[in-house]
Amino acid sequence: MGIKDIFHVDGFVTRAGTRVPPERFAGPEAASVALLREAGALIAGKTVTTEFAYFEPGPTRNPHNPAHTPGGSSSGSAAAVAAGLCQLALGTQTIGSVIRPAAFCGVVGFKPSFGRIPTSGLVYFSRTIDHVGLFTQDLDGMELAASVLCRDWQPSK
């Protein structure tokens, strides 16, 4: 899986899309990453984010058309799934940073209700409105990932 570069991941440097020295972002592994690892997920790497998950775009391109935008701050995660580099990627949404990149890159995006997925271990943009979101290639993959991460998950089938 791919992890947006505002999540702390053991063994990976967190840069938050900025040139600020990464030592400034040191912290324990994100709870969502730990839950996925416990379920058997393998971390392929970090995905590009806009600077501090806000505005300044990163170098990510839309894998379906490099001349088009891949979306918002979680665009690296959506593009990685769309390009087949991973089947699952974590992102975050404060405004539209999961739903927009998912739509622009043609993948399944899920932004659950606030607090359903723990946010500890992030470089926050806003502690009161940041959500952890998911990107997958299909609905079956999304249901599996959501069942691991979402508190009180109930299958739809």
C-alpha positions as CSV (number, residue, x, y, z in Angstrom):
1,M,0.0,0.0,0.0
2,G,1.0,3.6,-0.4
3,I,0.9,6.2,2.4
4,K,0.4,9.9,2.0
5,D,3.5,11.7,3.2
6,I,1.8,13.3,6.2
7,F,1.4,10.0,8.0
8,H,4.2,8.8,10.3
9,V,5.4,5.4,9.2
10,D,8.1,3.4,11.0
11,G,11.1,3.1,8.7
12,F,10.1,5.9,6.4
13,V,10.9,9.6,6.6
14,T,7.9,12.0,6.8
15,R,8.4,15.2,4.8
16,A,4.8,16.6,4.5
17,G,5.6,17.8,1.0
18,T,7.9,20.5,2.2
19,R,11.6,21.3,2.4
20,V,11.4,21.8,6.2
21,P,13.9,19.4,7.7
22,P,12.1,16.0,8.3
23,E,13.4,15.8,11.9
24,R,10.7,18.4,12.7
25,F,8.0,15.9,11.9
26,A,9.3,12.9,13.9
27,G,6.7,10.9,15.7
28,P,5.2,7.5,16.4
29,E,3.6,5.5,13.6
30,A,0.1,6.6,12.7
31,A,-2.6,4.4,14.3
32,S,-4.2,3.7,10.9
33,V,-0.9,2.5,9.5
34,A,-0.4,0.3,12.6
35,L,-3.9,-1.2,12.2
36,L,-3.2,-2.1,8.5
37,R,0.2,-3.6,9.3
38,E,-1.4,-5.7,12.0
39,A,-3.9,-7.0,9.4
40,G,-1.0,-8.0,7.1
41,A,-0.6,-4.9,4.8
42,L,2.8,-4.2,3.3
43,I,4.0,-0.6,2.9
44,A,5.3,0.0,-0.6
45,G,6.2,3.6,0.1
46,K,5.1,7.2,0.7
47,T,3.0,9.1,-1.8
48,V,3.4,12.7,-2.8
49,T,1.3,15.3,-1.0
50,T,0.9,19.0,-1.6
51,E,2.9,21.0,0.9
52,F,1.5,20.5,4.4
53,A,-1.6,18.9,2.7
54,Y,-2.8,22.3,1.7
55,F,-2.2,24.1,-1.5
56,E,1.2,24.1,-3.2
57,P,1.0,21.2,-5.7
58,G,3.5,18.4,-5.8
59,P,5.0,16.7,-8.9
60,T,2.2,14.1,-9.2
61,R,0.5,13.8,-12.6
62,N,-2.7,12.1,-13.5
63,P,-1.8,8.6,-14.8
64,H,-4.6,8.7,-17.4
65,N,-3.5,12.0,-18.9
66,P,-0.3,13.7,-17.6
67,A,-1.6,17.1,-18.8
68,H,-4.5,16.9,-16.4
69,T,-4.5,17.4,-12.6
70,P,-4.7,14.4,-10.3
71,G,-6.7,16.4,-7.8
72,G,-5.9,17.7,-4.3
73,S,-3.4,17.0,-1.5
74,S,-3.9,13.2,-1.6
75,S,-3.3,13.1,-5.3
76,G,-0.2,11.0,-5.0
77,S,-2.2,8.3,-3.2
78,A,-5.0,8.3,-5.8
79,A,-2.5,8.4,-8.7
80,A,-0.5,5.5,-7.3
81,V,-3.7,3.3,-7.1
82,A,-4.8,4.4,-10.5
83,A,-1.4,3.6,-12.0
84,G,-1.4,0.1,-10.4
85,L,1.5,0.8,-8.1
86,C,-0.5,-0.3,-5.1
87,Q,-4.0,-1.6,-4.5
88,L,-4.6,0.5,-1.4
89,A,-3.4,3.9,-0.4
90,L,-4.1,6.2,2.6
91,G,-4.9,9.9,2.2
92,T,-6.5,12.6,4.2
93,Q,-9.3,15.0,3.6
94,T,-9.8,18.4,5.2
95,I,-11.9,19.9,2.3
96,G,-11.9,17.7,-0.8
97,S,-8.6,15.9,-0.8
98,V,-9.9,12.3,-1.0
99,I,-13.1,12.7,-3.1
100,R,-11.6,15.0,-5.8
101,P,-8.4,12.9,-6.5
102,A,-10.4,9.7,-6.5
103,A,-12.8,11.2,-9.1
104,F,-10.0,12.8,-11.2
105,C,-7.9,9.5,-11.2
106,G,-10.8,7.1,-11.7
107,V,-10.4,5.1,-8.5
108,V,-12.6,4.3,-5.5
109,G,-12.2,6.9,-2.8
110,F,-13.8,6.8,0.7
111,K,-13.9,9.6,3.2
112,P,-15.7,8.2,6.3
113,S,-17.5,10.3,8.9
114,F,-15.2,12.3,11.2
115,G,-13.4,10.1,13.8
116,R,-14.3,6.7,12.2
117,I,-10.6,6.1,11.4
118,P,-8.1,7.3,14.0
119,T,-6.0,10.3,13.0
120,S,-3.2,10.0,15.6
121,G,0.3,10.0,13.9
122,L,-0.5,12.6,11.2
123,V,1.1,15.9,10.5
124,Y,-2.2,17.8,10.9
125,F,-3.6,20.6,8.8
126,S,-6.5,20.8,11.2
127,R,-7.0,18.5,14.1
128,T,-10.7,19.3,14.3
129,I,-11.6,18.5,10.7
130,D,-8.9,16.2,9.2
131,H,-10.2,12.8,8.1
132,V,-8.2,9.7,7.1
133,G,-9.4,8.5,3.7
134,L,-8.8,5.5,1.5
135,F,-8.2,4.8,-2.2
136,T,-8.6,1.4,-3.8
137,Q,-9.0,-0.1,-7.2
138,D,-12.5,-1.6,-6.5
139,L,-15.3,-1.8,-4.0
140,D,-14.2,-5.2,-2.6
141,G,-10.8,-3.8,-1.7
142,M,-12.5,-0.8,-0.1
143,E,-14.8,-2.9,2.0
144,L,-11.8,-5.0,3.2
145,A,-9.7,-1.9,4.1
146,A,-12.6,-0.1,5.7
147,S,-13.4,-3.2,7.8
148,V,-9.9,-3.0,9.3
149,L,-9.8,0.8,9.8
150,C,-13.3,2.0,10.6
151,R,-14.6,1.9,14.1
152,D,-17.9,-0.1,14.3
153,W,-17.7,-1.2,10.7
154,Q,-20.8,-3.1,9.5
155,P,-20.6,-5.0,6.1
156,S,-23.1,-3.9,3.5
157,K,-23.8,-7.4,2.2
